[in-house]
Amino acid sequence: MKIKNLSEISPQIFDSDTAKGVQKWVLLSEDDGAPNFRMRLFEIAPDGFSPYHQHNYEHEVYILEGQGELVGEKERQAFSEGQAVIILPNEWHQFRNTGTAPLKFICIIPIVEEVS
């Protein structure tokens, strides 16, 4: 077993044309002995967004704080605190913060080559 504190983890910061105002903390991963999944915490600043991308594995996401929209190829769906989101393999997706406060969510992915 292992317990980690968020204050012990340095975030990765993404701030460019493709990802604005994003911080990512890897909470648990293979470095911690996890054999199957990575658990990550994301924070997206107001008006910020993650990259628009796809990959061959699913995302399972739980919205902790804030509100936003999930952008796909054919639609945009609003979400808010307390909701769960699944993004299936090969779906194009982007998280956008549409609120005035930070958007925070937990994202769990299988352990594969890291992609934001």
C-alpha angles and dihedrals in degrees: 000000000000136000122197132186121222090227089065093058124080115218126233110232123215118190117151142100091292100042123024128192096352127149123184129193119190100218099179131004144141087295086068094047096264106152101194117016145039119216115205135179118214129193119190120190121228109287089014128127143189122238118284100241149128138218139178098261135067129255121215112197136184118195110225101175140000135014137270147139134265110224118207136169095273106017150021121225125195119225137177145184115315097027129117123219132196123197112193125219115286094011114137109234146166132181116221127187108226096172136082095244131059117284112227127187143162115233124193122195134168116263103267135124105320117258122168 
